[in-house]
Amino acid sequence: MLTTANDVIRRTDIAGLPQYEEQGPMTDCAGFYAFRPYPAGSQLAAVLTSDGRAAVRCLTQFIVDSPQGGGSISKVILRTRFSRRWHPDLTFVSGGRDPYAHDPGDPDAPAPQSAALLAKARKPLDLNFLDEYIYDQREGVFMNDRGAVVNPAAMLEDAYTKHCRTYQLGFQLRWRVGSGARLIVRRSVWGAQDVAMWLLLTLYDVELEDQKRRNPFHKYKPTEFRRVTEKQAEGSHFFGFQSSQKTLFTNLIVVSIVCALLYWKGSHTGIVRAIYNNNALTTAALVFAFLMADFLGPWILIRSICGLSRFREVVIFFTRKVNV
Protein backbone atom coordinates (compact mmCIF):
# COMPACT_ATOMS: atom_id res chain seq x y z
CA MET A 1 0.00 0.00 0.00
CA LEU A 2 1.31 3.44 -0.96
CA THR A 3 -0.20 5.79 1.61
CA THR A 4 2.68 8.13 2.46
CA ALA A 5 5.29 10.10 0.56
CA ASN A 6 8.04 7.81 1.82
CA ASP A 7 6.10 4.77 0.57
CA VAL A 8 6.02 6.25 -2.92
CA ILE A 9 9.73 7.20 -2.77
CA ARG A 10 10.71 3.64 -1.82
CA ARG A 11 8.40 2.02 -4.39
CA THR A 12 9.64 4.14 -7.29
CA ASP A 13 13.29 3.97 -6.15
CA ILE A 14 13.82 7.57 -7.24
CA ALA A 15 17.05 7.65 -5.22
CA GLY A 16 18.42 4.95 -7.54
CA LEU A 17 17.99 7.09 -10.66
CA PRO A 18 21.21 9.14 -10.93
CA GLN A 19 19.78 11.56 -13.51
CA TYR A 20 17.50 13.02 -10.83
CA GLU A 21 18.71 15.27 -8.03
CA GLU A 22 17.39 16.95 -4.90
CA GLN A 23 14.55 14.50 -4.39
CA GLY A 24 12.19 15.13 -1.50
CA PRO A 25 8.78 14.11 -0.12
CA MET A 26 5.70 16.23 -0.73
CA THR A 27 4.06 17.33 2.48
CA ASP A 28 0.42 17.46 1.37
CA CYS A 29 0.06 14.14 -0.45
CA ALA A 30 1.62 10.73 -1.05
CA GLY A 31 4.27 11.74 -3.53
CA PHE A 32 7.68 13.25 -4.12
CA TYR A 33 9.43 15.84 -6.23
CA ALA A 34 12.76 15.64 -8.01
CA PHE A 35 14.81 17.84 -10.34
CA ARG A 36 16.48 16.81 -13.55
CA PRO A 37 18.79 18.92 -15.77
CA TYR A 38 17.81 19.46 -19.38
CA PRO A 39 19.49 17.31 -22.05
CA ALA A 40 23.13 18.03 -22.78
CA GLY A 41 23.55 20.12 -25.90
CA SER A 42 20.26 21.98 -25.50
CA GLN A 43 20.12 25.74 -24.96
CA LEU A 44 18.64 25.28 -21.50
CA ALA A 45 21.46 22.95 -20.46
CA ALA A 46 23.91 25.79 -21.18
CA VAL A 47 22.16 28.10 -18.68
CA LEU A 48 24.47 27.80 -15.68
CA THR A 49 25.08 29.48 -12.36
CA SER A 50 28.39 31.21 -11.72
CA ASP A 51 29.76 28.02 -10.15
CA GLY A 52 28.70 25.80 -13.06
CA ARG A 53 25.46 24.24 -11.81
CA ALA A 54 22.35 23.96 -13.99
CA ALA A 55 20.37 27.17 -13.36
CA VAL A 56 17.13 25.85 -14.88
CA ARG A 57 15.87 22.30 -14.51
CA CYS A 58 12.82 20.14 -15.03
CA LEU A 59 10.87 19.71 -11.80
CA THR A 60 8.92 16.44 -11.72
CA GLN A 61 6.17 15.64 -9.22
CA PHE A 62 4.99 12.05 -8.77
CA ILE A 63 1.74 11.63 -6.78
CA VAL A 64 -0.33 8.57 -5.89
CA ASP A 65 -3.88 9.44 -4.85
CA SER A 66 -5.86 7.50 -2.29
CA PRO A 67 -8.15 4.78 -3.69
CA GLN A 68 -11.71 5.95 -4.31
CA GLY A 69 -14.77 4.24 -2.88
CA GLY A 70 -12.85 1.76 -0.76
CA GLY A 71 -11.26 0.10 -3.79
CA SER A 72 -7.65 -0.71 -4.50
CA ILE A 73 -7.02 1.43 -7.61
CA SER A 74 -5.20 4.73 -7.12
CA LYS A 75 -4.85 7.47 -9.68
CA VAL A 76 -1.26 8.46 -10.43
CA ILE A 77 -0.50 12.08 -11.30
CA LEU A 78 2.74 13.25 -12.87
CA ARG A 79 3.61 16.91 -13.37
CA THR A 80 6.60 18.43 -15.11
CA ARG A 81 7.52 22.07 -14.56
CA PHE A 82 10.12 24.46 -15.92
CA SER A 83 11.94 25.40 -12.72
CA ARG A 84 14.41 28.20 -11.98
CA ARG A 85 16.96 27.45 -9.32
CA TRP A 86 16.94 31.07 -8.04
CA HIS A 87 13.14 31.45 -7.79
CA PRO A 88 11.73 27.90 -7.69
CA ASP A 89 8.33 28.97 -6.35
CA LEU A 90 7.72 31.94 -8.65
CA THR A 91 4.91 31.29 -11.12
CA PHE A 92 4.43 32.91 -14.49
CA VAL A 93 1.18 34.65 -13.44
CA SER A 94 2.44 36.43 -10.35
CA GLY A 95 1.21 39.96 -10.92
CA GLY A 96 3.20 40.72 -14.04
CA ARG A 97 6.59 40.18 -12.40
CA ASP A 98 9.44 39.19 -14.64
CA PRO A 99 9.78 35.43 -14.03
CA TYR A 100 13.47 35.58 -15.00
CA ALA A 101 14.42 38.55 -12.80
CA HIS A 102 17.20 37.72 -10.37
CA ASP A 103 19.64 39.22 -7.95
CA PRO A 104 23.12 39.10 -9.54
CA GLY A 105 24.54 38.33 -6.12
CA ASP A 106 22.37 35.27 -5.64
CA PRO A 107 24.59 32.15 -5.94
CA ASP A 108 21.68 30.29 -7.57
CA ALA A 109 21.14 33.00 -10.22
CA PRO A 110 22.37 32.43 -13.78
CA ALA A 111 25.73 33.84 -14.78
CA PRO A 112 25.50 37.01 -16.94
CA GLN A 113 26.12 35.17 -20.20
CA SER A 114 23.63 32.48 -19.18
CA ALA A 115 20.99 35.09 -18.34
CA ALA A 116 21.29 36.47 -21.87
CA LEU A 117 21.04 32.96 -23.31
CA LEU A 118 17.97 32.15 -21.20
CA ALA A 119 16.17 35.27 -22.40
CA LYS A 120 16.43 34.05 -26.01
CA ALA A 121 15.96 30.32 -25.43
CA ARG A 122 12.67 28.54 -26.13
CA LYS A 123 10.98 27.52 -22.88
CA PRO A 124 9.19 24.18 -22.36
CA LEU A 125 5.58 23.94 -21.27
CA ASP A 126 4.43 22.77 -17.86
CA LEU A 127 2.59 19.46 -18.36
CA ASN A 128 0.07 17.53 -16.27
CA PHE A 129 -0.31 13.78 -16.80
CA LEU A 130 -3.64 13.14 -15.09
CA ASP A 131 -5.18 10.13 -16.80
CA GLU A 132 -2.24 8.13 -18.15
CA TYR A 133 -1.41 5.94 -15.14
CA ILE A 134 -2.92 4.11 -12.18
CA TYR A 135 -1.52 2.07 -9.30
CA ASP A 136 -3.10 -1.20 -8.21
CA GLN A 137 -2.64 -1.22 -4.45
CA ARG A 138 -3.57 -4.89 -4.17
CA GLU A 139 -1.22 -6.13 -6.90
CA GLY A 140 1.47 -3.53 -6.22
CA VAL A 141 1.92 -2.55 -9.90
CA PHE A 142 1.69 0.61 -11.98
CA MET A 143 -0.34 0.42 -15.19
CA ASN A 144 -0.80 2.76 -18.13
CA ASP A 145 -4.07 3.74 -19.82
CA ARG A 146 -3.81 0.69 -22.11
CA GLY A 147 -3.69 -1.74 -19.19
CA ALA A 148 -0.02 -2.62 -19.55
CA VAL A 149 2.22 -2.85 -16.50
CA VAL A 150 4.91 -0.12 -16.45
CA ASN A 151 7.74 0.64 -14.09
CA PRO A 152 8.10 4.04 -12.41
CA ALA A 153 11.41 4.80 -14.16
CA ALA A 154 9.69 4.48 -17.55
CA MET A 155 6.85 6.70 -16.38
CA LEU A 156 9.27 9.40 -15.27
CA GLU A 157 11.28 9.12 -18.47
CA ASP A 158 8.18 9.45 -20.65
CA ALA A 159 7.00 12.56 -18.77
CA TYR A 160 10.47 14.13 -18.99
CA THR A 161 10.80 13.36 -22.72
CA LYS A 162 7.43 14.89 -23.55
CA HIS A 163 8.24 17.96 -21.45
CA CYS A 164 11.49 18.47 -23.36
CA ARG A 165 9.78 18.11 -26.73
CA THR A 166 7.69 21.18 -26.00
CA TYR A 167 10.64 23.54 -26.45
CA GLN A 168 11.47 22.20 -29.91
CA LEU A 169 10.87 24.62 -32.78
CA GLY A 170 8.21 22.59 -34.60
CA PHE A 171 6.09 22.17 -31.50
CA GLN A 172 6.49 25.82 -30.50
CA LEU A 173 5.28 26.98 -33.91
CA ARG A 174 2.20 24.73 -33.74
CA TRP A 175 1.50 25.82 -30.18
CA ARG A 176 1.73 29.52 -30.99
CA VAL A 177 -0.60 29.18 -33.97
CA GLY A 178 -3.14 27.37 -31.81
CA SER A 179 -2.73 29.89 -29.01
CA GLY A 180 -3.23 32.76 -31.45
CA ALA A 181 -6.45 31.23 -32.75
CA ARG A 182 -7.77 30.75 -29.22
CA LEU A 183 -6.85 34.33 -28.34
CA ILE A 184 -8.86 35.59 -31.32
CA VAL A 185 -11.86 33.49 -30.28
CA ARG A 186 -11.61 34.66 -26.66
CA ARG A 187 -11.42 38.34 -27.57
CA SER A 188 -14.21 37.97 -30.13
CA VAL A 189 -16.60 36.42 -27.61
CA TRP A 190 -15.84 38.91 -24.84
CA GLY A 191 -15.78 41.91 -27.18
CA ALA A 192 -18.97 40.93 -29.00
CA GLN A 193 -20.93 40.60 -25.75
CA ASP A 194 -19.67 43.98 -24.51
CA VAL A 195 -20.60 45.64 -27.81
CA ALA A 196 -24.05 44.00 -27.86
CA MET A 197 -24.70 45.13 -24.28
CA TRP A 198 -23.63 48.69 -25.09
CA LEU A 199 -25.85 48.82 -28.19
CA LEU A 200 -28.84 47.43 -26.31
CA LEU A 201 -28.63 49.79 -23.34
CA THR A 202 -27.62 52.82 -25.42
CA LEU A 203 -29.86 52.59 -28.48
CA TYR A 204 -32.99 51.03 -26.98
CA ASP A 205 -35.15 51.67 -23.92
CA VAL A 206 -34.01 48.46 -22.26
CA GLU A 207 -32.46 48.01 -18.85
CA LEU A 208 -31.44 45.19 -16.55
CA GLU A 209 -34.07 44.42 -13.94
CA ASP A 210 -31.39 44.08 -11.28
CA GLN A 211 -28.82 46.85 -11.55
CA LYS A 212 -26.33 45.30 -9.15
CA ARG A 213 -22.86 44.57 -10.47
CA ARG A 214 -22.52 41.08 -11.94
CA ASN A 215 -19.40 38.97 -12.16
CA PRO A 216 -17.76 38.77 -15.60
CA PHE A 217 -18.91 35.16 -16.05
CA HIS A 218 -22.58 35.79 -15.28
CA LYS A 219 -24.87 33.84 -17.61
CA TYR A 220 -27.65 36.19 -18.67
CA LYS A 221 -31.26 35.20 -19.25
CA PRO A 222 -33.80 37.09 -21.40
CA THR A 223 -35.98 37.61 -18.32
CA GLU A 224 -33.27 39.82 -16.80
CA PHE A 225 -33.95 42.54 -19.40
CA ARG A 226 -37.02 44.75 -19.52
CA ARG A 227 -38.36 47.53 -21.71
CA VAL A 228 -38.56 50.97 -20.10
CA THR A 229 -41.89 52.75 -20.64
CA GLU A 230 -41.83 56.53 -20.91
CA LYS A 231 -44.62 58.78 -19.78
CA GLN A 232 -47.24 59.70 -22.37
CA ALA A 233 -46.04 63.29 -22.76
CA GLU A 234 -42.40 62.26 -23.22
CA GLY A 235 -42.89 59.85 -26.11
CA SER A 236 -42.56 60.38 -29.84
CA HIS A 237 -44.83 59.08 -32.59
CA PHE A 238 -44.27 57.38 -35.91
CA PHE A 239 -47.49 57.10 -37.94
CA GLY A 240 -49.40 56.88 -34.67
CA PHE A 241 -47.00 54.38 -33.12
CA GLN A 242 -45.70 55.72 -29.81
CA SER A 243 -42.01 55.33 -29.13
CA SER A 244 -39.38 56.98 -27.00
CA GLN A 245 -37.12 59.52 -28.63
CA LYS A 246 -34.09 57.26 -28.26
CA THR A 247 -35.76 54.17 -29.72
CA LEU A 248 -37.49 56.23 -32.42
CA PHE A 249 -34.16 57.49 -33.71
CA THR A 250 -32.63 53.98 -33.66
CA ASN A 251 -35.59 52.42 -35.46
CA LEU A 252 -35.68 55.17 -38.09
CA ILE A 253 -31.99 54.54 -38.82
CA VAL A 254 -32.68 50.80 -39.23
CA VAL A 255 -35.71 51.41 -41.45
CA SER A 256 -33.74 53.90 -43.57
CA ILE A 257 -30.96 51.37 -44.11
CA VAL A 258 -33.47 48.68 -45.08
CA CYS A 259 -35.21 51.05 -47.51
CA ALA A 260 -31.91 52.07 -49.08
CA LEU A 261 -30.92 48.43 -49.55
CA LEU A 262 -34.28 47.58 -51.11
CA TYR A 263 -34.10 50.55 -53.44
CA TRP A 264 -30.54 49.62 -54.41
CA LYS A 265 -31.05 45.89 -54.82
CA GLY A 266 -34.79 45.45 -55.38
CA SER A 267 -36.06 48.61 -57.08
CA HIS A 268 -37.07 46.70 -60.26
CA THR A 269 -39.01 43.86 -58.60
CA GLY A 270 -42.78 43.79 -58.73
CA ILE A 271 -43.53 43.88 -55.00
CA VAL A 272 -41.24 46.83 -54.35
CA ARG A 273 -42.66 48.76 -57.31
CA ALA A 274 -46.24 48.05 -56.19
CA ILE A 275 -45.56 49.32 -52.66
CA TYR A 276 -43.76 52.38 -53.98
CA ASN A 277 -46.67 53.32 -56.31
CA ASN A 278 -49.36 52.93 -53.63
CA ASN A 279 -49.48 55.39 -50.73
CA ALA A 280 -51.50 53.05 -48.50
CA LEU A 281 -49.10 50.16 -49.08
CA THR A 282 -46.12 52.45 -48.54
CA THR A 283 -47.49 53.62 -45.19
CA ALA A 284 -48.33 50.09 -44.10
CA ALA A 285 -44.89 48.84 -45.16
CA LEU A 286 -43.12 51.60 -43.24
CA VAL A 287 -45.16 50.98 -40.09
CA PHE A 288 -44.55 47.25 -40.37
CA ALA A 289 -40.81 47.78 -40.90
CA PHE A 290 -40.73 50.14 -37.90
CA LEU A 291 -42.52 47.60 -35.70
CA MET A 292 -40.18 44.83 -36.81
CA ALA A 293 -37.12 47.02 -36.13
CA ASP A 294 -38.52 47.90 -32.71
CA PHE A 295 -39.06 44.23 -31.86
CA LEU A 296 -36.20 42.46 -33.63
CA GLY A 297 -33.43 44.88 -32.67
CA PRO A 298 -33.65 44.32 -28.88
CA TRP A 299 -34.62 40.66 -29.35
CA ILE A 300 -31.50 39.89 -31.39
CA LEU A 301 -29.21 41.83 -29.05
CA ILE A 302 -30.64 40.22 -25.90
CA ARG A 303 -30.33 36.70 -27.34
CA SER A 304 -26.82 37.48 -28.50
CA ILE A 305 -25.82 38.66 -25.01
CA CYS A 306 -27.36 35.59 -23.38
CA GLY A 307 -25.71 33.23 -25.86
CA LEU A 308 -22.26 34.82 -25.69
CA SER A 309 -22.34 34.95 -21.88
CA ARG A 310 -22.40 31.14 -21.84
CA PHE A 311 -19.15 30.97 -23.77
CA ARG A 312 -17.17 33.49 -21.70
CA GLU A 313 -16.00 31.01 -19.10
CA VAL A 314 -15.26 28.37 -21.74
CA VAL A 315 -13.02 30.58 -23.87
CA ILE A 316 -11.16 32.20 -20.96
CA PHE A 317 -10.25 28.81 -19.45
CA PHE A 318 -9.33 26.97 -22.62
CA THR A 319 -7.70 23.64 -21.83
CA ARG A 320 -5.49 22.12 -24.47
CA LYS A 321 -4.27 18.58 -24.80
CA VAL A 322 -0.59 18.61 -25.62
CA ASN A 323 0.32 16.23 -28.43
CA VAL A 324 4.09 15.71 -28.43
C-alpha positions, 0 to 999 in steps of 0.5 A: 500500500502506498499511503505516504510520501516515503512509501512512494519514494521507496516504491519508485526507487527515485534515489536509484535514478542518478539523472534526478537530483534533490529528491524530496517528499511532498508534504500534502500528499503521497508523492515526491518531487525531483529535479532533472537537468535538461538534455546536454547540448540543448540551450537550457542545459547551457544556462548555468550558475556562476559556479557551473550548476544547472540554473534551470531544470525540469521539476517532476512531481509524482503523486499517488492518490488515495483509492476511491470508494474503498477500492484498490485502484489509485490514480497516479499524477505526474507533473513536469515544470520548468523550474528556476533554481533562483526562484523555484516557487515563482509562477508565471502569473504572479502579478506581471513580475518578470519570471526571470528577474534575479539578484546578480549576487544570488549564488543560484542565479544564472551567470550574466552570459547564461541570463542572456542565453535564457532570455532568447531560449525557447521555454518548455511547457508545464505538463500535467499527466492526469489520466495516463497511469494508475496504481493497483494497491492490491497487486502492487503494480503501476499500469498505463491507460492501455492496461499494460504494466509499467515501471516508475522509471519508464513513467518518469522518463516518458514525462520528462521526454514529452516535457522536453519536446515542448521547447522544440521549434516545430512544437512551439510553432504549432502551439503559438498558432493554436494559441493565437487562434484561441486568443482571437476566439476569446477576444471575439466572444468577450468583445462581442458581448460587450458591444451588444450590451452597449448597443442594447442599453444605449440605443434602446429603452431596455435596462437590466431588472437588477442593476447590481454589479454582476461577475464577468462570467454571469450567464444572462437570461432574457428575463433579466432585461425589460423595456422601459416605458416613458410617460405619455407626454415624453414619447414620440410618434411614428405614424401613430406608433408611440415610441421613446425619442431614443428608440425612435431614432434607432428604429428610423436609422434601421428602417432607412438602411433597409429602404436604401438596400431595397431601393438599391437591390430590389427597385425593379421587382414587382412587389417593391414597385407596387408598394412604392406606387401605392401610398397606403401600401407604402405607409403600411410597409413603413409601419410594419418595418418600424414595428419589426425594427422595434421588436427584432433589434432588442430581441436579437441583441438580448439573445446574443448577449445571453448566448455569448455569456455562456461561452465566456468562461469556456473561452477564458479557461481553454484547456489544451491537450498537448500532443508531443 
